Amino acid sequence: MEMAPETTQNSALRTDEAASHGPLWRLIDCAVTAHANRAKVPANRKAYLRWCLLGVFGAQRFYAKQWKMGLLYLVTCWSGFSIAMTMIDAMIAVPMKPDENGIIYL
């Protein structure tokens, strides 16, 4: 029974530490929490990999209904960022095993 108050005190202490780090820490914490809680989006694996050919413009992200990332790719299409991230997207999608309909969850 004594462990419950200690656990409560530790979690309260961690919350106070996160609040004292400032806005950058809160932004990082918000991004990590949003990524962990996001819903997986179904996409046809073959179509997604074909859209990766236009990945410099973020086509595969628009296809997967990830509009914010698609816009980021589109805005940075003049740099190497979108090309590098498209290669990473393809490397993530290739080893994924699709279900019987060819759907993967991104």
C-alpha positions in Angstrom: 0.0 0.0 0.0 2.9 2.3 0.6 4.1 2.2 -3.1 1.1 4.0 -4.4 1.9 7.4 -2.7 5.5 7.2 -3.9 4.4 6.5 -7.4 2.0 9.5 -7.3 4.8 11.7 -5.9 7.2 10.6 -8.7 4.7 11.3 -11.5 4.0 14.7 -9.9 7.7 15.4 -9.8 8.1 14.4 -13.5 5.2 16.7 -14.4 6.8 19.6 -12.6 10.2 18.9 -14.3 8.6 18.9 -17.7 6.8 22.2 -17.0 10.1 23.8 -15.8 12.0 23.0 -18.9 10.3 25.6 -21.0 8.4 25.9 -24.3 10.9 23.9 -26.4 10.5 20.9 -24.1 6.7 21.2 -24.2 6.9 21.3 -28.0 9.0 18.2 -28.2 6.8 16.4 -25.7 3.7 17.4 -27.6 5.2 16.1 -30.9 6.2 12.8 -29.4 2.8 12.3 -27.7 1.0 13.2 -30.9 3.1 10.7 -32.9 2.5 7.9 -30.3 -1.3 8.5 -30.3 -1.8 8.9 -34.0 -4.1 6.5 -35.9 -2.5 4.2 -38.4 -3.5 5.1 -42.0 -4.2 2.2 -44.4 -2.6 2.5 -47.9 -2.1 0.1 -50.8 1.6 -0.9 -50.7 2.2 -1.0 -54.4 0.5 2.3 -55.0 2.4 3.9 -52.1 5.7 2.8 -53.5 4.7 4.0 -57.0 3.9 7.4 -55.5 7.3 7.4 -53.9 8.7 8.0 -57.4 7.2 11.5 -57.1 8.3 11.7 -53.5 10.3 14.9 -54.0 6.9 16.6 -54.1 5.4 14.6 -51.2 3.0 12.6 -53.4 3.2 9.5 -51.3 2.3 11.5 -48.1 -0.7 13.0 -49.8 -1.8 9.6 -51.0 -1.5 8.3 -47.4 -3.7 11.2 -46.3 -0.8 12.7 -44.3 -1.4 16.3 -45.5 1.0 18.1 -43.1 4.0 16.0 -44.0 3.0 16.2 -47.7 3.0 20.0 -47.5 6.4 19.9 -45.7 7.8 17.8 -48.5 6.3 20.1 -51.1 7.7 23.3 -49.5 11.1 21.7 -49.2 11.2 20.1 -52.7 14.0 22.4 -53.8 16.3 21.0 -51.1 17.5 17.4 -50.5 15.2 17.0 -47.5 12.3 15.6 -49.3 14.4 13.3 -51.4 16.1 11.9 -48.3 12.8 11.5 -46.4 11.2 9.8 -49.5 14.0 7.2 -49.5 13.4 6.6 -45.8 9.6 6.3 -46.5 10.3 3.7 -49.2 12.7 1.8 -46.9 10.0 1.7 -44.2 7.3 0.5 -46.6 9.2 -2.1 -48.6 9.7 -4.6 -45.7 6.1 -4.2 -44.4 4.0 -7.2 -45.0 0.7 -6.3 -46.6 -2.6 -8.0 -45.7 -4.5 -10.1 -48.2 -5.7 -7.0 -50.0 -2.3 -5.5 -50.3 -2.9 -2.9 -47.6 -0.2 -1.7 -45.2 -0.7 0.6 -42.2 1.5 3.7 -42.1 
